[in-house]
């Protein structure tokens, strides 16, 4: 956990901003001692802000309106996955103190990235013994300097001082600290279903060892249905996906409500096509893990997943848990306590909470 908690010396509040192409999720968090308290949760429809690039100025303005006209406040931001280049790398049989220097050589592994054009960073993820070798795992990442400059300047215009920048993959890794005592499921997948894609991180003995971004998200369902039924409006398609999802056992009255304009047969066929493709990719990741001696036993997921997709996850034969803040109350991590006040947050704030307990400052 970050120094605010580990050192137990500062009481501080921060605003957590998780930028997504469909929603911007905002958490207000208070740190005191070894306790992280989430005091507020809001979301902003960000669709219009992503139409021609990303409008950081409008974004900052909306965030300021939500948190109120208070003094300057510190902000932690999670960037959309497509703006960050990242990769998990390994180092064998080296001293941990040598790793910072070794990481400088690893940045070339993520392609078209140089210190002249990008801000480079890494996070140490942990180590484990493998075939008589001590293997260190690190997550290297790169963000284009232009992106950071635009983001920081736009937020400063509204007295929002950015002190932390992360991205979905790292957020999930940080979120996993809340499962540190789940010793029966140290080999697990954490999955974040987003609007434009799905992020998957595989853990071995509690250490993140593999990460992948899948180009299949909520928008993939929308695009497939638009292609199949071009006379149906996008709002009707989105409404059906949000409420119906893959559920097929709806009462007649409910069915008519969502399928006045949508052809039910075409709808379910299109949804099945996208869901089957997505679950197939997840199965490949699980198979890859098994081929490398990592037997997955649990799947933890959150984000914008359509209703009833969890049945497909359960059919894979593992324990499945939906990460839902509304069901948390309080959770004890290794060196801090997470407390959720009486606010409604749900699974949509999966990444935001990971950023709230992030170690990368």
N, C-alpha and C positions, 0 to 999 in steps of 0.2 A: 504494500500500500504506500501511497505517497507520504512525503515528510509531514504533511498536515496531521496525519493520523499516527504514523509510526513513532514520531518524536513526541507526540502528545504535548505540544507547546503552543499551538495556535488555534484560536477559534476563528473560523472564516466561512463565508458563504460564497458560492460560485453558481454561475448559470451554465447549464449543460445544453449545448445545441447540437442536435444530430440532424445534419442536412441530408434530405432525401429528395428524389425527383418528384415524389408525390406529396410527401409531407415533411415539414420541418418539425421535429419533436423537441420540446423544451422542458427541461427539469430544473427546478430550483433546489439546490442542495446545501445543507449546512454541515460543516465539519467541526467537531469538538472532541478532543481527546481521541479515543479510538472508536468513535461512533459517527456513522454517515447517515444523515437524516434527509430523506426526500420530502420536501414540504409542498411542492406544487408541480403539476404536470399539465402542459398545454401542447396543442399542435396547430400548425398553420398549413393551409393548402398551398403548396409551392409549385404547382403545375405551371402557372403563368411565368414564374421566375426562371424556368428552365427552357423557355421557348426559343430564345436567341442567346445561347450561352447561358451563363448564370448571373442573375442580377443580384449581386451582393448588397447593393445599396437598399433596394426594396426589402431585402431579407432582414437587414439590420434594423430598418425602420419598424417593421412588423414585430421584431423581437423586443425592441425598446417599448413599443406600445403595450405588449403583454406584461413585461416585468415592471412597468411603471416608471415614472420620472424620478428615479432615485439617483444617487451620486454614481460616479464611475464604479463599475463592477467588473470583476474578473470573469472571463468566459472561457469555457473549454469547448472546442469545436470538433465534431467528427465530420470529415469530408466524405463525399460519395466515393464509392470504391473505384469508379473509373478514373478518378483524378489522382490516384495513388498507385505507384508501381511498388510491388512488394514481393518478398520471397522468403521462405524459411530456409536457412542454410545451416550446415553442420560443421563443427570443428572437432577433430579427433586428437586426443592425447596432448592437449596444450594447457598451459596454465591459464586460469580465468583472467588473470591480470594482463595477459597478452591479447585478449580478445578485441579490445578497442582498435588496436593497430591492425589486427587481422581483418576486421570488418571493412576497413578502408579498401582492401583489395577485393572484397566481395561485391561491392556495389556494381561493378561491371557485369555481374551475373544477371542483373535485371534489365540489361539492354538500353541503348539510346539514352543513357543517363550519365551526366558529368557534373562535377562540383560547380562548373560555370553556369549551368542552366537549371540545376535542381538543388533543393535542400535535402540533404541525406541524413538518415538517422538509423539507429538500430535499437532493438530491445533484447535483452538477454532473457531467454525463456526457461532455461534450466539445463540440467545434465542428467545422463543416465548411463549405466554400464551396459555395453552391447558387445558380446563376443570378445571379452577381455579388453575392450577399448572403452575409454571414457569419452563419451560423445556430448559435446555442448551444442545446444540448439539456440539459434538467434533468428530474429525477424528483422530483415533489412527493408528499408522503405525509402521512397523518393517522391517528392512533390515539386512540381515546376515552380520556380521562383515567381513567375508572373501570377500564378494562382494565389500564392501566399500574400504577395503585395496587394493585390486587389481585395482579398478577404480582410486583411488586417486594416487597411486604410478605410474601407467602407464601414467596418464596425467601429473604428475609432471616432468617426463622424458622429456617432450616437453614444459616445462615452462607454463603449464596450471594449474592454481591453482583453485581447486574446492571449492567454498564457499557456494553453495546451492545444495541440492539434493531433488528432489520431484518425483512424479509419476503421471500417466495420470489422475487418479481420482481427485487428488488435483489440478492439472492444470486446469481441467474443472471448478472446484469450483471457482478458482481465475479468470478464464475467465468470469465467470458470473457477475463479478463486472462491466463489460462494459454494462450490461443491468439493472443497478440499477434503472433507471428511467422508465423502462417499467412496469408501475404500473398495467396495464391491464392484464399482464401475469406473476404475481408473482409465480403462480403455473405452473412450466414448467419442461420439460425434456431437459437435455443436453446430446447428444450422440456423442461419438467418435468412428468412424469406423476404426479399425486398421487392420494390416496384419494378425495377429493371433487371434484377438478377438475384441469384441465391448464393450465399457464401457458406462454405463448409470448412470446418477445422477439425482435424482428427487428433486425438490425444492418446499417447501411449504412456502408461504408468503415471498419468496426470500431467505429462509434459506435451505441449503442442508440437507435433512433428511433421504435419502436412496441412497445407491450406490450398483451397481452390475456389475460384469464382466461376459460377455457372451462369451463362447468358440466358437464363430462363427465370422470369419473375411474373408478378401479377400482370404486367403489361403484355406479356406473351399470350395470356389468355384473351385479353382484349383484342389484340391484333389478329389472332386466329379467328375469333368470332366475327370481327369486322370483315375479314376476307371471305368468310363463309356466308354471312348475311349482311351484305353491304347496304341494305335499305333500312337497317335497324340503327337507331341512334346510339352513340357511345354511352350516354348516361344510362340508358336502359340496360345495356350490356354490363356496365360496371355494377349497377344495382343488383342484377341477377347474380353476378359473381360473388358479391359481398354477402348477400343474404342466402342464396341457394348453394353456391359452390358446387360440390359434387353430390349433395344430398338428393336422393331420388324418391324417398318415401314421404313426399309432401302431400297434404290433404288437397283435394280437388280445388277448393276455393283458393288456397295458397298458390297452387300451380297456375291457375288462370291469372292470378294477379301478376306474376312475373313472366308469363309466356303469352300475353296478348299479342305482342309483336314478334317475339322470338319464337322460332320453331324449336319445340322441345327436343326433338330427335337430333336436329343439327347442333343444338346447344350442347347436349351431353356428349355427342361424338367429338366435338371440337375440344371440350374440356378434358375428355379422356385422352385425346391425342397429346395435349400439352403435359398433363399430369404424368402420363406414361413415360414421356421423354424425360421429365424431371426425375422421376423415381429411378429410371434406368441409370441416369448419371450418378445418383447417390449410391446405387448398388455397385457401380464400378469403383467408386471410392472405397467402399467397404471391402470389395474384393482385393483392391490394391493393398489395403491395410493388412488383410489376412495373408496375402502373399509375402508380406514383410514381417510376419509373426505378430501382428497386432489384432487380436480377436476382439472386435467391438462388442460391447455388452449393453450399451445404453445410447439413446439419441435424445438430445435436449434441443428444443427448437423454439423460435419466436419470430415475430415480424408479421408481414402481410401475407399470410397463407390462407387459401380459400377453405371454406368449411368442408369438413370430412376428408381432407387430404391426409389427416393424421392416420386414417385407417390404412392407407397405403404404407405409411411408415411402420405401423404395428405389424403389418403382414410380412415385414422383413425379418420378424422373429426376435426383436430386441425390446427391452423396456423403453418406453417412449414417455417423455415428459415435456409438456408445454410450459415454457418459462413465462409465467404470468405474475406481474408484480402485485396484482390485486389479491393473489393467493399467498403472498410472501409474509406480510406482517413484519417479522424480523428474521434475519438470517445471519448466522455467525460464520464469518470467514476465518482465515488463519490468524489474522492479527487485527481484525476490526469487526464491528457489528453494523449491519445495515438495518435501518429502520424506515419503514414506509408509513407516513402519516395517513390519516383517513382521507385519501384522495383516490380517484379512479385513474388507473394508468394502463393496466392490461399488458398484453404481449407486444404491442406496437413499440413500446419503449425499451425493447431488448438491447439495442445498441447504446441508447442514451445512458442506461444504467451501467453498462460496461465502461463507458467513458467516465461516469461519475466515480467509479472505483479504480480508474486507470492508474497505472504506476508510471506512465510516460509523461513527465512534466517538462 
